[in-house]
């Protein structure tokens, strides 16, 4: 490749341009390359707050992209394509195109990151490094002098290393950062050495294009070796390192610890370093036999290993990373056979494709759901027909497209295009025919047309690019590089080996295949297979004397069976500390300490601190900051201190410095000034006793089991025992720490889990009395997968198809691996390893109190203070602070409720709307009531009928009810009768199958052997622009047009309810929502859902009462039930007279946009249309007001608040149920007009209509329990995001289509993401326990609590606080845990009391 | 106990336990060799820990359930051992008695 300057030097008459044009060109090139860096510098200088840093850099990248477009246009307009940028930078058409790709993806990803990178202190650093990375990558693309190349190459490396460490507070991230640095530094050193050689031999003029220097090297030698060969070899090594070719592949997988936008940018351009170097210095590499064949060999090995390793990954990002490794091999392969124009096409196409895939990686869960809900396939052609059609179409398409092949590409390049486009076409057609998207001949005809169109489009695109970049490679010597014969023989060998391993079923081949699979798995999972501590590390240094050796003695069959049964029971008992974790396809909020509820809040949190090593309260520092911000008053704090430490506070005052100081003052000083208490880490398992709770072997065992669990959950082949034993001995890093005896011992273990546990405990000498604690210790280290196992065992539907290890599987695996690691070492020392630091903590607290309140206190006074503080448990202070916060919330809310006149005149409103109790309904209800003559009702969002639903296109049913209850009836969707309806339904199903077919084609070509290369480089040219549009102009997906349908309960013949049962259901629904009279002409049941994209936790924002799904099906079904003439007749017999003029309608509230969509509008009688029109308009007004109110709390432009759900860059489409703190049970008149700020669950209840308390019992045993779960989930996800929360969304990686892990490997994350509870480091959710406010006779509330063990536990254990009043005119009383009621509460100054529209 | 002609004597195990622990007991039964069980949700009554309401309208997990399983005598000991161990931590009752079945192969 030759620059304009060099062309002039060569004297062949480069294009002459005038001075002003040259200046403009120069400015354009400089802007295209350096604008992102200038954006970074601007961030450094101005340090903008909030989203400003992202805005600076994304605008700068946008400017760079605009300049690159102009450069490409200028280049394209010239016959030789040369553009001189000055400063030693010059471009031809190929590099102009590559620069365009780098800057375009830089702009798109920067714009994406602007919204997704959170508003913590790291955002500025992130964008400084981001801009540097884009400029570094642009410099590498742009031909220039040695200085530009070196600075760009090394600068980009350093920027990437910095970005990988974005979450450097996480140990895994720090490890990843170190490993990335080590991998990249090899390439950096190689490149710098190559540059040094070129400079030494070619001159040190930094503005001279290095490509021109290459020509000077041919005749020079160093130590007898040709310098050109040396340079070529060094360039190959540098490129291999940057492009993650084997053996430098590890870094690309490890960098999954970086935020998603970083991965997108890396895979879009940074990683293509080898291709860029080979394009720039192609001739010198092609001319060096050793270098080009080394590159060829590395490329082939990388393609094979990359493809194979990727197939062993079960996480979305891991698969993408390995796909990139293989693609980089393919790219180098293209270069080594001289197909540089094909390489340019591939670099750009693949870069855009992979960036899009990474940016959209959060959509995998939703995509899985969509795929499972597609219409069932039509009958498939036979396998023979499929094979014949696939081969025929692919061969014909490629054969007929031969004339379109680029004319000037090398023979090797042509061979690559032909072979891989043929393979890709086969996979595409095969995938299409395998989905049953169309029937018989139609499917084959479409396959033929589609196959031809795809192949021809690909070849046309390739030819177009080749034509454009042709001048850039005009001076490449033909015939150099790897010959086509070598290429074809190599490909044939690879295909033969792959075919043999796949198709031949011989023991020797199977054995070889298993070995290769284990090797690939080991390579594919660098984080799992990492070495950990040095092999043979002596663990016995802290141990005492007895050798560990197998001691398990078999006994008689009955005794063994009894022992096994006891072990199983013990595992179940140990697992009470584990909360179930639902798959993200139907997220359900739970109390993470739900299994410990019997212990009460204080008892359960104490166990969690000790066993889970978790934080269960905010720190004292957090509470003090909250106090300064007004979340508590000194009065609240005083009240909480006196309540908690009544005994201490009743002691006589202490005399200090001549003053009598009351006890509460000393405690208050302690609360306000003393340091926090840090819980000592106690060992819980055998290995922890030896190497400590954070010891490396323990971590490696955990990593092994996380890996095995994900693999098993993904494919469910064989048993989990088989999986973890194979992984432990062949894949994971722990294999290096297993002695021969340990391996034999593992191989000899029984297949029965209980016996494995017994054997492991016997081996490690676990005291029988400590078995339970040991099992609990093992489970606590596997919190995520243990939670998933618990869901699978205790909560999943019996027909659930998902595989998961069981709890006993996990205990068996972990205890056995610990025992195996300890085998042959010395027996463990079980003495406490952590010194009790309570005395030191107490001394610090005394110092703090003295310094804050009594600076001149003498020794006696200090002793007195110490004496007082010794009665105050260190951790009780956090509990007191929380109680003070709760007290303030309680006072504010009860004062607000006191202030209102609850009596509301009886009237018939124009419409009544029934909303879910969800806190997100509160604002919309308030605004709607203020807008027009409407009443609203709060009710559980499944509307009281526990059902499973089957939509028109589904071939299965899904539950739509709280997980506390099993679906008792089915509902199904059917088209309404009428002319043309059937055709409309068929058309909808056909469209649905067509989408499924397209998805199948993508999947087949994405994962098929040899197919991804052409697919990615071709699809990227479409995906890139789509990604740009999605990022820059996020639009909602248009809803799929559906024919008019109805949703109704199954008929009696299909196991549905008979008339009496339907009447009973209808009666229960109406009574529970308190609607038995005063029916409006139009009553709307309004379910809710959150329509957001690219969010693994999307279902966490849907209706919890509908099992983490939309409530629209329930609304439609129940509305139809209540409109049923026969049901209404039955209701009249039960004294519920619904007028004939009343119509129940259904609607859906989209909580992310506050839009309400009326469903089944075709079913609404004409007489109600006027009312409906007014209601729709008023709902629109109310929704806008609610959105405006929500926008105040959401970062980002308030104008975009309603479109956040459609923005794939958003990590916080809405706040969900954050800040929830109370559950109000009473008539709406009690709260109407009150601004509760979206913090209260609202359940309508009229005590007068419920004399026997059955409705109250239903509300308190179901909706209140579910609300408590939600409240607890938010509470614990906030106080300890690492243990109970899902952590940072930016590094989430969906695994096994089940949940997310953080980064490349690790445990399944439970709970809510950090972005659901925090903005950066700042808490948005206030973690307090739920306050239930009930307007009902107190004795009735007491009776309901007493009659239900779950309520006795929750209320008595202080999980839920209760306030009540028997009559509207009474003041509120607060229930103490021991069952007494206290009317004492002080009014608080009113704020935001009444809402004004 | 009378032995009826053609009938086989087996052990009948009845467990009354909170609904949320039914899956655990079910797994213990099946893992120890029981071939089946019958579960009745929402049973009510009065006993050592007071009165228990019957079925709740929207909550199947927090009312009492009765599980009944019939197993060969030699398997009963292991099953009961496990369930008793479980009941160390939870409310519940386990009853075991002899019963006679007509088709022993089902159990």
Interface residues (C-beta under 8 A of the other chain):
Chain A: X558 X561 X562 X564 X565 X566 X568 X569 X570 X572 X573 X576 X793 X794 X795 X940 X944 X946 X961 X962 X964 X965 X966 X1068 X1072 X1254 X1257 X1258 X1261 X1262 X1263 X1265 X1347 X1348 X1349 X1350
Chain B: X18 X20 X23 X24 X27 X28 X31 X32 X33 X49 X51 X52 X53 X56 X57 X58 X59 X60 X61 X62 X74 X75 X77 X78 X79 X81 X82 X83 X84 X85 X86 X88 X89 X91
